[in-house]
Amino acid sequence: MSRILVICSFAALLLSIDTASANQSDWRQARLACADVGIDPGSAAFGQCVIDLYYSLWNAQNEPER
């Protein structure tokens, strides 16, 4: 029984690492997209662009199917 618990815990850990990696990739892509349109990376507008883009895409990807 304890072996099953250890295996399940390890699987959950691996899944959380994969999700974190995908999350970092999404943030990186949002930063690159905002830089590509010419927004200065040091400006407040850049930070707002990254946040808005990331969450807009997240909402679109996680929208419940109808």
Backbone hydrogen bonds in HBPLUS format (Angstrom, degrees):
<---DONOR---> <-ACCEPTOR-->    atom                        ^
c    i                          cat <-CA-CA->   ^        H-A-AA   ^      H-
h    n   atom  resd res      DA  || num        DHA   H-A  angle D-A-AA Bond
n    s   type  num  typ     dist DA aas  dist angle  dist       angle   num
A0005-LEU N   A0001-MET O   3.24 MM   4  6.58 156.8  2.29 146.9 153.0     1
A0006-VAL N   A0002-SER O   2.98 MM   4  6.23 155.6  2.04 147.9 153.7     2
A0007-ILE N   A0003-ARG O   3.01 MM   4  6.22 161.0  2.05 148.1 153.1     3
A0008-CYS N   A0004-ILE O   2.93 MM   4  6.11 162.5  1.96 151.9 156.6     4
A0009-SER N   A0005-LEU O   2.97 MM   4  6.10 154.8  2.03 144.3 151.5     5
A0010-PHE N   A0006-VAL O   2.96 MM   4  6.15 157.7  2.01 148.2 154.1     6
A0011-ALA N   A0007-ILE O   2.96 MM   4  6.18 157.1  2.02 148.2 154.4     7
A0012-ALA N   A0008-CYS O   2.98 MM   4  6.19 156.1  2.04 145.8 152.0     8
A0013-LEU N   A0009-SER O   3.01 MM   4  6.24 152.4  2.08 144.8 152.3     9
A0014-LEU N   A0010-PHE O   3.00 MM   4  6.29 159.5  2.04 150.9 155.6    10
A0015-LEU N   A0011-ALA O   3.01 MM   4  6.25 156.1  2.07 147.9 154.2    11
A0016-SER N   A0012-ALA O   3.04 MM   4  6.25 151.4  2.13 144.6 152.0    12
A0017-ILE N   A0013-LEU O   3.12 MM   4  6.39 149.8  2.21 148.4 156.1    13
A0018-ASP N   A0014-LEU O   3.15 MM   4  6.38 159.3  2.20 147.9 152.8    14
A0019-THR N   A0015-LEU O   3.07 MM   4  6.27 156.5  2.12 146.7 152.7    15
A0020-ALA N   A0016-SER O   3.06 MM   4  6.21 156.9  2.12 143.3 149.1    16
A0021-SER N   A0017-ILE O   3.04 MM   4  6.25 154.5  2.11 147.2 154.0    17
A0022-ALA N   A0018-ASP O   3.05 MM   4  6.30 156.4  2.11 147.3 153.2    18
A0023-ASN N   A0019-THR O   2.92 MM   4  6.10 153.2  1.99 146.7 154.6    19
A0024-GLN N   A0020-ALA O   2.99 MM   4  6.26 156.6  2.05 148.8 153.7    20
A0025-SER N   A0021-SER O   3.09 MM   4  6.32 152.5  2.17 143.6 151.1    21
A0026-ASP N   A0022-ALA O   3.00 MM   4  6.28 151.3  2.08 147.5 154.6    22
A0027-TRP N   A0023-ASN O   3.10 MM   4  6.42 156.9  2.15 149.9 155.5    23
A0028-ARG N   A0024-GLN O   2.97 MM   4  6.17 157.4  2.02 146.4 152.9    24
A0029-GLN N   A0025-SER O   2.93 MM   4  6.16 157.2  1.98 147.9 153.8    25
A0030-ALA N   A0026-ASP O   3.02 MM   4  6.24 151.4  2.11 143.8 151.4    26
A0031-ARG N   A0027-TRP O   2.98 MM   4  6.27 156.5  2.04 149.2 155.3    27
A0032-LEU N   A0028-ARG O   2.97 MM   4  6.24 159.6  2.01 150.1 155.7    28
A0033-ALA N   A0029-GLN O   2.95 MM   4  6.10 156.3  2.01 145.6 151.9    29
A0034-CYS N   A0030-ALA O   3.06 MM   4  6.26 160.0  2.10 148.8 153.3    30
A0035-ALA N   A0031-ARG O   3.00 MM   4  6.21 153.0  2.08 146.4 154.1    31
A0036-ASP N   A0032-LEU O   2.83 MM   4  6.01 148.5  1.93 145.6 154.7    32
A0037-VAL N   A0033-ALA O   3.29 MM   4  6.58 139.4  2.47 142.1 150.2    33
A0039-ILE N   A0034-CYS O   3.36 MM   5  5.99 157.7  2.41 160.3 155.5    34
A0038-GLY N   A0035-ALA O   3.00 MM   3  5.22 157.5  2.05 107.8 114.4    35
A0043-SER N   A0040-ASP O   2.97 MM   3  5.52 169.4  1.98 126.0 128.7    36
A0048-GLN N   A0044-ALA O   3.02 MM   4  6.30 159.4  2.06 151.2 157.0    37
A0049-CYS N   A0045-ALA O   2.84 MM   4  5.99 152.0  1.91 143.4 151.5    38
A0050-VAL N   A0046-PHE O   2.94 MM   4  6.22 163.2  1.97 156.3 159.6    39
A0051-ILE N   A0047-GLY O   3.08 MM   4  6.27 166.9  2.10 148.4 151.9    40
A0052-ASP N   A0048-GLN O   2.88 MM   4  6.00 169.5  1.90 152.5 155.9    41
A0053-LEU N   A0049-CYS O   2.87 MM   4  5.94 166.0  1.89 152.8 157.1    42
A0054-TYR N   A0050-VAL O   2.90 MM   4  5.95 167.8  1.92 151.2 155.3    43
A0055-TYR N   A0051-ILE O   3.05 MM   4  6.17 174.3  2.06 153.8 155.5    44
A0056-SER N   A0052-ASP O   2.94 MM   4  5.96 146.9  2.05 141.8 151.5    45
A0057-LEU N   A0053-LEU O   2.99 MM   4  6.15 165.6  2.02 153.0 156.3    46
A0058-TRP N   A0054-TYR O   2.87 MM   4  6.09 154.5  1.94 146.4 154.7    47
A0059-ASN N   A0055-TYR O   2.91 MM   4  5.95 161.2  1.94 140.9 145.7    48
A0060-ALA N   A0056-SER O   3.06 MM   4  6.28 155.8  2.12 143.5 150.1    49
A0061-GLN N   A0057-LEU O   2.92 MM   4  6.12 155.3  1.98 149.8 156.3    50
A0062-ASN N   A0058-TRP O   2.95 MM   4  6.03 139.1  2.12 146.1 156.9    51
